[in-house]
Amino acid sequence: MPTSNTSVNPEAERFKSLGNDHYLRKEYGTAHRYYTEAIKADPTNAVYYANRAAVLHASKDYSEAALDCMKAVEMDPQYTKAWGRLGTVSQMVSNWPMAIDAFQRALKCIPKDTVCPTEMALRTHFTQGLETAKYYSSRDPWDLYEALIPFKQASGKPSCVGNIKFAYEDFKNGSTALSSVKVDSQSPLSGGRFLQQWSTADGHATRDLSNSLVCDSRMFHVKDIESFRDKLKMQSMVEKSHHNGWSITPTTDSSTRPSTKIKEEALQRLENGPFKPVGVALTMTLRSSIVNAFYRYQYLNDTQGATDILTEALDIMEWGQVKFQHIGVNDKGSVYDRTFVRGIQRLTLEIMQKAIATHGSGVKYTTKDVMKLATKVVVDVQADAVDAIEIIAATAEARLMGRYRTYWLYPKVTAVGALGWCYYQQALEISENDPEREIRSLKAADCYLEAAEETPEDDELYIDYLCKHLECLCTGKKPLKATLPVCKRIRLAMPAVLEIWGGPRFGDRLRKKFEKVTEFETKYRQRIAEGVCTLDTVTQSSFPQEQTPRPPKVVTDVAPRKPGTSKTANAVRRAKIRKLLSQVI
């Protein structure tokens, strides 16, 4: 209970009483105003801050509520309810370290031998909050999805948990298969290592690991990197040797593409023998190369080498789609399926963007390459949409668990976001006084908004795309009446996102973004209230993207719309798909 400020300011108390009345009637805006007046009349009373925090909590303005709670406990370190409320609002934005500290302090404020029913109820509530915060503080999405799936299904809202399920279970199965590889460090073979035992040459390890990357590369996490590297290397060697496969490695010689050589040799083998062994060799080669490419990217930071490998793999897959179109999937494998190819295109887009952003003109890829691949993905998803709808309508599991999101929606979202990134990079290369800078920025903003609106609102990508949309609006000189609603949208979405993504691997980055957006929103809402600016005021973003070397200027205008299709037709298609998505998790 509060212990400070024993003197009472009558005027402040009158405002507090009015605030209480409106709070009980759930008139939070009016209650907030009266509590603010109480604070102005007596800024030393912790209760007024705690009461205003309660209003902000009810209004889902958790960051501002936390600030008021911190002000209250600064004035009165023994204010039990203020500490407890700080723990609760910190939980709502998955700030687990702050929630843990706040609940612990709240519990210390309650006498151990208390028999007061109110204090005993508070102790139970704070203890439960503390246990919850400790549990979630060490959990990543793959630790939580099983428990969340029933609740997400019951909510009827689109969710990313189905995508997490597919990707993580494939990753877990592949990692388990790979774990049976034993390496003898005393052997003089293979660089001082020798395979004692492997999971068999059937390719289950690389099959499942590559399937995981097609679903969602964020679920790919390795604890013992050195062991994983050695086992993956040996597994790839066994598969290549057993099935007479090939290796795809980065090359600086543009005249001798690995994919060209592999295609030529595959055709030669087909002239002298049946398809199946050649098909298996190609499948093993492609899957192994995909996993190796991602390893290079994720753990060696070799973005260009990884992009080179994936680009060559895509060339083979797209060639195989045409060359082997009359061969059944049971014989040729799923690596030529449109959904698998789109997944690898999505992965390639992510890594290619990173390569350009990191190395600028030091890589052979440009924003033109990104736009070309991104547009190809968008067009392919649109062309394949009818098949997707038929599959979902016929498959109960797909409807419930969101296979459409994994194999259709997420590749398109990544591609549209990549187009936004390209437009924005182009904008940043243009002089601030050139109207084309605003035009390119707003094109980027539109792409990022489309990507956000087709992403489940509990996915961290939803926040990423909205933050980028907001930044592009600011660079495009849009006024506060356009930017502040985006801030609110981010604020309202953040609790659901952090419930899944607020753990150690993703949480800190998201919370930093949230803090900067909240700072921007609070700053300008306060200025509007003070009459310093209006909703028509144009501002510059105070939360720029990470500073990276800019790519070489490439001015290309590639429309993400399917060629030969009107805007109206695409709008109708998107409306149908959105209606369908309302039934899918």
Secondary structure by P-SEA (a helix, b strand, c coil): cccccccccaaaaaaaaaaaaaaaacaaaaaaaaaaaaaaaccccaaaaaaaaaaaaaacaaaaaaaaaaaaaaacccaaaaaaaaaaaaaaacaaaaaaaaaaaaaaacccccccaaaaaaaaaaaaaaaaaaaacccccccccccaaaaaaaaccccaaaaaaaaaaaaaaaaaaaccccccccccccccccccccccccaaaaaaaaaaaaacccccccccaaaaaaaaaaaaaaaaaaacbbbbbbbccccccaaaaaaaaaaaaaaccccaaaaaaaaaaaaaaaaaaaaaaacccaaaaaaaaaaaaaaaaaaaaaaacccccccccccccaaaaaaaaaaaaaaaaaaaaaccccccccaaaaaaaaaaaaaaaaaaaaaaaaaaaacccccccccccccccaaaaaaaaaaaaaaaaaaaacccccaaaaaaaaaaaaaaaaaaaacccccaaaaaaaaaaaaaaaaacccccccaaaaaaaaaaaaaaaaccccccccaaaaaaaaaaaaaaaaaaaaaaaccccccccccccccccccccccccbbbbbcccccccaaaaaaaaaaaaaaaaacc
